[in-house]
Amino acid sequence: MAFADILLDHDRPASIRRGVSLPRRQGYYPSPVEWRDQVLYFLLVDRFSDGQEATRPRLDRQRLEAARPALPNGEPWRWDRWARSGAERFQGGTLEGVRSKLDYLQGLGVTTLWLSPVFRQRGHLDSYHGYGIQDFLDVDPRFGDRRALVELVAAAHEAGLRVILDIIFNHSGANWLYPPATPGGETTPYYTWERHPFGAWRGHDGQPVAAIQTPEEGVWPRELQDSERYTRAGLGDLGAGDINDPYAEHKRTDFITLRDFKLDSPGLLTDLALCYKYWIALSDCDGFRIDTLKHVSPEEARNFCGSIKEFAANLGKKNFFLVGEIAGGDTNQDRYLDVLARNLNAALDIGEMRVQLNAIAKALAHPRDYFAGFEPGHAVMGSHRNLGERHVSVLDDHDHVFGGKLRFSSEAASDHQLVAGVALQLFTLGIPCLYYGTEQALAGPEPGERQWLPDWGGSDRYLREAMFGPLHPRQAGYPGLDAVDTDLPGFGAFGTAGQHCFDSEHPAYVRIAALTALRRDFPALRYGRQYPRPISILGWPFDVYGPGEIVAWSRILDDEELVCVLNAHGTDARGANVLIDAVLNPHGGAMTVVLNTAQAAAGPGFAGVHPVGSEVPVRIAADGKAFVEIGEFPPSEVLVLTNHPQPEPGAVLG
């Protein structure tokens, strides 16, 4: 009998050491040989789908006012109510809802789902994001149950998709209180270099209790019910201290209201690793995204990750994926990747490169600034980026609000400008990760409505719209397990409620699907060497020119070159001569267009320049440089040409 079958026939174990006998040497779903082959898609389970979209109309983006209904008491639409709903409430997304959208994700070209944390949260709190765990061995009932997770992973595997779970071992949820007299209060007391006294575990409704007696009280499993296993340092500066110092403030502080683990407590790291080994064995998942990795010491991170890797390998998952969220920019990412070595596959590229990626795609920065990030001699993280296997490229995500900018499309020139950023993700070195809703150009309310929104440009709530269009959110606390709150509208896309936005014909979705299909078909776009390509405009010398001009780069694998040409201007057509490799592309040859995103969106009636299948002659300059002439093509569109187009289906080579 399979491990999952045995476990699912019983309640979740109360103890990880005494309640679980983990399997070994069994046939689990194998890891991919190469994670650069994957296209990741990160979604917040609560905000993605409830599986009931058939009961709601699809959002008409030309009639957004019609999707802002009055409340049942007749009160007109209120922006503050919509914003409050998104900040404070579960919206109703479920694991079954994710499962219902596997076809939609396959059509987009996604190969791996990254789920936000699904583990049980405190029932009286509305931590819809999942990062405040109360029970490390159970699924939050708002999302489903353990069986729903197992069935989702099985269905994904059946469809050829993989699943990554988001995990936390730096801290638990707000499962206990400091003493009421603690300076600063019992929830977020002032930081101390010593240890505050322990107050009390929290009960069903968050009240202090003398002892943990029910599954809703305190924290589970039992191994975590020891107050000595928590740092108890209060709330400090999450960025203070040297990253190499295991006792730095950022490594001891509680994570706001959440409770920091004292990972050097005897046996604690082992127990936390056992909890997550349980989830590998139960769910058959394919990897973990590790939250707040910077906040544990490099040595603790190495030991944890090494233990997880070895367990997964013993189940046949020889390349179980571990990707770390390491805040603080390239220096911190570089340090952890160095220390953890092969125990950590990759770091999320959420620092300087993400900023440059966004800026270049909107013609706000020089292309050199982005491509220099891959060069070992010019960038801190370059040595970890130059093969593309040790960083996950991010355009949008759920956390990062900087400079008043939210999702890429919140300040975009068109409904498909984000394709410029996604093309850079997919066709430059790295493992690309799309964020849910990017393919629908989610952007928050239109600019004229943002004046009504609290903390617009500074709150991550506006990164987390509900794609499935709930009419109302769940009620607060435990009542929200069964009932909705009709006093608040659902936190739907573009400041709406009651209409979903799963549109496989959206201009962004269609273009991204074309990009991912090309990446799948040409290994050079995943493994090839990368070269930024100088361009020439109106007879100017060949050079890499500044914002708003053609951005070009090549990926070369053996004798095969693919040249990617991006019009980074948001509103105007652009063209240029683009340098290519003169050895691989001799005079008299030609490069063939294998992708034109404008054509992908237009369909059969396309009448623009450089249609797919057309050839562009290779020309040789007086100094012997080879180039191709690219005619003007529309803004925020992408062309890809190759010297070795794929053979026709069924062609016999020889």
Secondary structure, DSSP 8 states (H G I E B T S, - for coil): --HHHHHHTS---S-TTTS-----S-------S-GGG--EEEE-HHHH--S-GGGS-B--TT-GGGGS---TTS----HHHHHHHHHH------HHHHHHTHHHHHHHT--EEEE---EEE-TTS--TTS-SEEEEEEE-TTT--HHHHHHHHHHHHHTT-EEEEEE--SEE-S-EE--TTSTT-SSS-B--SS-----EEE-TTS-EESS--STTSS-BSGGG--GGGB----B--TT-S-TT-TT-HHHHS--TTSEEB-TTSTTHHHHHHHHHHHHHHHH---EEEETTGGGS-HHHHHHHHHHHHHHHHHTT-TT-EEEE---S-HHHHHHHHHHHGGGS-EEEE-SHHHHHHHHHHTT-S-HHHHHGGG-TTT-TTHHHHTTSSSEEEESS-SS--BTTB-SGGGG-SSTTTHHHHHHHHHHSSSEEEEETTGGGT--SS-GGGGGGSTTTTT-GGGG--BTT--SS-B-SSGGGGT-B-TTS---BTTTB-S-B---TTSHHHHHHHHHHHHHHH-THHHHSEEEE--EE-TT--SB---TTSEEEEEEEETTEEEEEEEE--SSS-EEEEEEE-TTTS-TT-EEEEEEEHHHHHHGGG--SSS-TT-EEE-EE-TTS-EEEEEEEE-TT-EEEEESS----TT----
